[in-house]
Amino acid sequence: MSITERITIKEFLDRENNIRPELLDEEAQDIAKKLRDEKITTHQVRRFFDEVKSYKARLDRGEDYKKIKPLIVMLKSKAKYAATKNKKMNIFYEFIGKSIDKIKTEEKEIEKKKFDAFCLFFEAIYGFAELKNT
């Protein structure tokens, strides 16, 4: 299963390496709607959201990004596995996979900024999605 083309993830940062405001508003709302339309549940997304937040917390406590990066990249594999178990999760795998691909760069500091932007993006999507508990 390859990453499909139902969603588009634009760059997280602008030319000055600041988080683009549209990312946390219109773009997050668009992806949230697609998750909601697939009837993905709070539980299915929360597991990933909590994991992302834990990586962010470790970085905020000063842990080296190089130690966290492999775990961040592995989120893609975990989302793929979830999609093989439940076809509704394909759209979520697409979101995670494309986001992780956007984070990766050769510059550690820029990559960390992109990860921080991804954390906020994910939080905005989760907030807009209004997912059900069923």
Sequence and secondary structure as in RCSB ss.txt:
>XXXX:A:sequence
MSITERITIKEFLDRENNIRPELLDEEAQDIAKKLRDEKITTHQVRRFFDEVKSYKARLDRGEDYKKIKPLIVML
KSKAKYAATKNKKMNIFYEFIGKSIDKIKTEEKEIEKKKFDAFCLFFEAIYGFAELKNT
>XXXX:A:secstr
    SS     SB TTS B GGGGTHHHHHHHHHHHHTT BHHHHHHHHHHHHHHHHHHHTT  HHHHHHHHHHH
HHHHHHHHHH GGGHHHHHHHHHHHHHH  S HHHHHHHHHHHHHHHHHHHHHH  B  
